[in-house]
Structures are given as structure tokens and as C-alpha cells.
Amino acid sequence: MADPAPAPLLAVERLAVDFATETGWFAAVRGVGFELARDESLAVIGESGSGKSVTAAAIMGLLDPPARILGDVRFAGESLLTMAPDRRRSLYGRELSIIFQDPLTHLNPVQPVGWQIGEVCTIHGAPRREARERALELLARVGIPDPLRRYAAYPHEFSGGQRQRIMIAMAMALRPRLLIADEPTTALDVTVQAQILELLAGLREEYGMSLLMITHDLGVAAEVAERVVVMRRGEIVEAGSLPRVFAAPRHPYTRELLTDRSEEYRSPAPAAAAPLLAVENLAIRYGAFRAVRGVSAEVGKGEILGVIGESGSGKSSLAAAMLRLRPCDGGAVRFRGQDIWALDGPGLRDYRRSVQAVFQDPFSSLNPRMTVERLIAEPWVLNPGVVPRARWRERAAELLEMVGLAPSDLDRYPGEFSGGQRQRIAIARALALEPEIVVCDEAVSALDMTIQAQVIRLLADLRGRLGLAYVFIAHDLTLVRKFVDRVVVMKAGEVVEAGPAEEVFANPRHPYTRQLIDSSPELGPKLAEWRALPDPPAPGPARGAGGPPAAGGG
Amino acid sequence: MATRLRLLRLLRSDAVALAAAACLVVVVLVALFGPMAVGDAAGGINLRNRNAPPFEFTRPWLYWLGSDSLGRSILARIVVAARTTLGIALASVAAALLVGGAVGLVAGLSRGRTGEYILRGVDVIMSFPSLLLALIVLYVLGPAPSNIVIVLGVTRLPVYVRTARAEVLEIRERAFVAAAQVMGAGPVHIALRHVLPLVLPTLLIIGALDFAYVMLAESALSFLGIGVQPPDITWGLMVAEGRAYLTAAWWLAFWPGLAIMMTALAANLLAMWFRIANDPSLRGSLKARVAGNG
């Protein structure tokens, strides 16, 4: 850090990126400047819309007109934005490379992965034979078992974590000096995420390369970075060494991000009541694949049941069965003691009214062709008699206000809202029938952390006011911990552990539960450690946000 | 009502779409009232006027676009043919769209065997040579316009069934369909309220494209003598008749060809505009363009 002589490996200087929209230029990145030294690891933290990925794309030359780029990006002293295209092409892939969030869309589905890794070498002039050897070596290095056989396999034959490993192998093929990682673990399970972060750290040590990590996850940043840059709405709000920023944040936004709000997720649990919805020995099969095997669980009035587990553990199949969206292949789901598939007439109507759902993806769970008013009123169209026709608009406005939106939003379309707002609309719709249970299938997973916190607080608050019960399905343990009363841990379609949340989290009995808890990147202990440092590291000469002060930069 | 007004206002502000709409309105008006205006000039043989070239403004206005090999006014014939052409094309496309769309919707939404059977049926239609089908049907039933509509409609049916089914399969898996089920929606509600509005724009676009195709297919049938029978005329038939004279008298095929092209183009542009205007997430771009244009 104290080595001033050579030019920094990467210098972003007063970078501004504008996109043309119908209403003029939209400034996605405004006057962003930071430097990255050789061998250093920097995390750019920000929520969606903060401009962090656009910054990465600008560095990698992935932005095309009509995007407008101002400022400069220098790599080892040379300007990437003005250099000859030939020179730039020879740098990309060899000196700097990038890995993305979604490896499946960034790998070519019709080429074997070994060939794709070797391609990076052949593009930069290596003979085929050598490329093949290098590809095999890399596959082994990133931890793909049996590389010789898997060389000829196609991307769809790998799991998500393995695909990310393959992307990393491609990026590492020519030993770059700088690796840009754009949310590389966001789509992965926590245990896989831990492995990938470990792999990245190992590779960094081995090759001596710099890492620019773009992430929204403070835990991930704390895991890999030495310095952090916090972005918000296209501007840098804070920059500095990791312990300094995390232990003593200066900007209110950073402070907001770092505040542990999980205590606010708590709401008083009701006294034990007869189960409203019970799953008994449930089995679900997709062909020969047994997605759920012998799962039992129950929710009482006003209770919150958490279901945690990794992708493929059968959580969503369980939710679908509870919602009567797919039939059970064994066992039963009972509502007030009655099998939901035996219900008809008034019983079925009562069930449909009482059990509602909020789905993961707020972009697809709202019909894009309907106004918010029609969306919220749809349950009343389907269940006549709940709310009289004349009161629909009024009641819809009330529901919107309850979830923190304005009545004037009634005439807008879902496309005009952000992800968090759409999820609020979905919650308002779920509340329209005054249900007793809301099944939330990864209802906050797609949202930014601050929005997540808002939605969870809203749900906790609604339980207090309306006596709602939730089945809360999630893979993020930190969210579940304080919010739910009881928790069920699922793995490969089976329940491995169940019990009161506090107890399960404090004393996990099953090794899988322990593994889940250990893998989830927790800030708490590290923060305490940094805050306890006798003398917090001096906030060096404003190296991060630094460079010449930019107009509007912070 | 309010939506219709808003659509009209949007249309008025989009020059291209407005021109397309105006063009279609003119064509429809010509088809409805044109024949009365030109009287029986379309059939008036005048051998002294054979193959008169266009743009000779010394002749009566009916001959400004030239005349055909029997000396009949091309303008008058185009006007008279508009009615048959549009009638047949519209009816065939509408029939194929309605029946095909409905069948495709059912095929996409049914979880059981029905969808499979429908698809195999469609495959049969597709694999049977359409010209052969036309020959057989029109030979057996006689070349009445209604039979031509049936033949053309059946031939175009598979496109709509397959497209509708493919779109439905994708839409069916979206979360809002599951959300509607959770609210207690039955299959009819889901099909009409959630799936159809998203499938319809695609079908309308295909319909607009098919409009041109059907006009040409009908001309091919007429050329073979099993389509529209003289003295009835259609644009396609005029193109087919004029083909023999292409080198000597280009205007015989050119003017009806131009009519076909303009109508199809206008239908396409309007359908494209309609798709955007009907989609709340895309409508913004139309409005913005309007605002930008002042």
C-alpha cells in the first residue's frame, strides 16, 4: 500500500457513463474514480442501480454506443478507452479478464467446456495442442473432478457451482494480472459460494493477481477484499480499507447498509394453537426424481414457519404442494384437518381464500398487462362476496397504503415499479382476501438488502396486526434466524432438522445445518473484531474515492 | 371506452401508423363504395384501347392507369377487385386466426393428451400439400368464394395453432398464472384474463403478415382456374393475367401488385404499432417518441 512508485494496475478516473433513454441521457455512473494496485483486492459494493456493474462493463469495454463514456480507465498506465482496438483486444482475456454472475448464459451451450477454455488460449495465439493441455490443467485446478472425461462435456451437464468454476478457469487461462468478478456467487448456494470464494482466494495467491469484486453482499466483500468502494446511484459515497469502512463507516448510506436490523424482524410468537395447515409425510416425484420424500411440518395460527435449504432441496415443491398447485404423490396436505385435494365447494373456497402466496420473482408474478388496481382486485373477481364491487378501488388503495405505496399507484402498470415495490404489490394482492396463511416462496431473495429488510419488517408488522401465519421459504439464513418462530431444514427432499429457530441456529445438531450456518458469510464477528481494534487503521490518503474531485462525486 | 380514446390519441401522434391506418381506411372505403363509382367500366371491353399505357391524361380518368389486353380500365378493375380480394383475404385470415388461436390455446393449456392429439392433427394438415388439398376441395365443392376461404383458412391454420401453443407453454409457467391459481382462478379465467391478452398481439402480427400471403395464394388458385372465376376479379388474378404481358405492358401486373403490396404493408405497420400500443411496458416508448417530436 505504501509503494508509490509504479502506476497503479488499474486506475478509473472520473468515469461517467450515460445511457440514452426516451427522456434524455440517464447518468448510470457519475464521476467515479478509484485505483487498484498490483496484487490488491478491491470490492465495489452497491445495490441494484448503483452503477457497479456498468463500471465493470466500462472497464472491460463491453458498453456500445449509444452509451456515452466520459473520463478514463487506465490499465498499467495505458488508457483502455483510447487505445487502438487491436491493442485492447490483446489485453482483454490475457491481462484482464472477467467472470459474470450467470455462467450459464455466458458459456456457449453448443461447445464443450474444454474447448471453450482452450479457445481463450488459441485466440491469443497458442497452438491447439497447448491450449488443450492448458484447459485440462485449469479444469483440474478449479476443482472439476475427472477433467479428462469432463473436457468434452457441455455446460448444461454441470451444476451451477461447477459452471462458475469453468468460467473462472476461462478467465484464468492466460494468468491475467487483473480479474474482475461481477457478482460471481450471487446465483449460488451458500456452501458453494464459500467454496468459490476460497478458490478465488487460492488462485489470487498462486498467480499474484489483482481482484476487482463487484458485489451487493457485504459478507462476500468482507471475505475477499482489502479495500472497499461503496457506490450508490452511480456515485461513490465512501471508500477506504475494509476494516476502516466496516468498523467506522462515515457516510449515512454505508452506515445504513452495515446496521444489523435483524432484531427488528422479531415479532411476538402466538401461544400454541391447533395447526392450520399441516403437511404429513409428503412425497413429490418428477418422473424418477424424488423431489420431496416424507416431509412433515405444520403451521398454527399466527405462526411463522421457516423452511431453509439449498437449491434442489425440495423447498419450492413443498410450497407448490401446500398451495395445491401440484398434486402430492404420497402423504397429504391438510387444511384445518381436511385433505386439500378432498376439498370442494365451500371448503375449497375457504381454503383458496385463507391460503395465499407471494412468489420469488416479482417481475413474473404480476401480469404485465394489468394495472395495479386490476391486479389487486383480481382475487375479488374470483371470490365474489369478499368485498363489494363498489368498494374495490377504495379497499385496493387501503391495501397499497398498508404495504407502503401510494393510492395514486393504482392506475400504473407493474413495469413502472422497482423490484421491491412490485413485491409490495404482490404482498398487497396476497392480503386482499384477508388470508390466514401466506406462503412466501423466496419472497425477498431477489431484492436488495435494504429492500429485503423493509419487506421483512413489513411482514413482521402485518403478523402482529392481522395475526397472519407465514410459511417462509428462504436460503438466506441471516434473514430467517430472527424472523421465524420454528424452522425446518431440508436437504435433498428430506427434513434433516426441525425445531424452534433460536435453538436450531444456536445448537445445530445435524452436520448439514452446521455447514449451512458456517458457510453463510456473517459480518457480526468480524465487525466486532475490527471495532475492537485499539486504533482503527488510519483512513490513508483518500485513495479510493480519490483522484481529482469529480463534479457530483462524493 | 377510455382505452379506445387513448389508443386513438396515440395513433394520431404516430405519423407512420396514422398513414398506415389512413391507407387501410381508403382501401376499405374503395372496396365498399368504389364499384358504384366506376359503374360497369371494369367489364367494358374496348378493343381499340387495348394495352393503353398509363399516364395518358388525354383519355378519360378511368384510363389514367392504362388498360388491359381487352381494353378494360385497370383502375376500374382494381376498384372492383378490391371487394373480392379483401373479402376473401380477411375472411380466411380471420377464420384461421380465430380457430387456430383457440385450438392452440386449448393445446397449450391442456395438461393431458388433448394437446398431443391436436398437434398431430396439425402435423397432418402441414404435411399434406396445400395445393393438392386446394385442388381436391375446390374441384369437388366447386370454386365458390366461400370454398376458397375454407381452403385458405385451413392451409394457414397450423401457423396459428403452433404459435399460440408455443406462447401459451411459456406464459403458463410464469408466476402470475400460479398466483391466479392460488387466488382460486379456474382454467377459463386463466386462459381469457392472463394468457390470451399476451398471445393475441403475436397472432395479430402473424395475421397481418398472412394477409399478403393469402392474397397471393388466392391468385395462384385463380391462375390454375380453380380460384375466383371470371368475370369476378381479384388483384391476385389480375397479377396472374398480367404476367404474360410483363415485357410488353408492365402496368397490367404492376398496379394490382402495388395495391397488394400497399395493403399488406399498411396492415403490417398497423399491426406492429398495435402490438406496441397495447403493451404497457412498451407504450412508454411511443409516448416518449411523441413527446420528442413535439
Interface residues (C-beta under 8 A of the other chain):
Chain A: T21 E22 T23 A320 L323 R324 L325 L348 R349 R352 R353 V355 Q356 A357 F359 Q360 D361 S364 S365 L366 N367 P368 R369 T371 E378 P379 V381 L382 N383 Y413 G415 A426 R429 L433
Chain B: R174 A175 F176 A178 A179 A180 Q181 V182 M183 G184 A185 H189 R193 H194 P197 L198 D279 P280 S281 G284 S285 K287 A288 R289 A291 G292
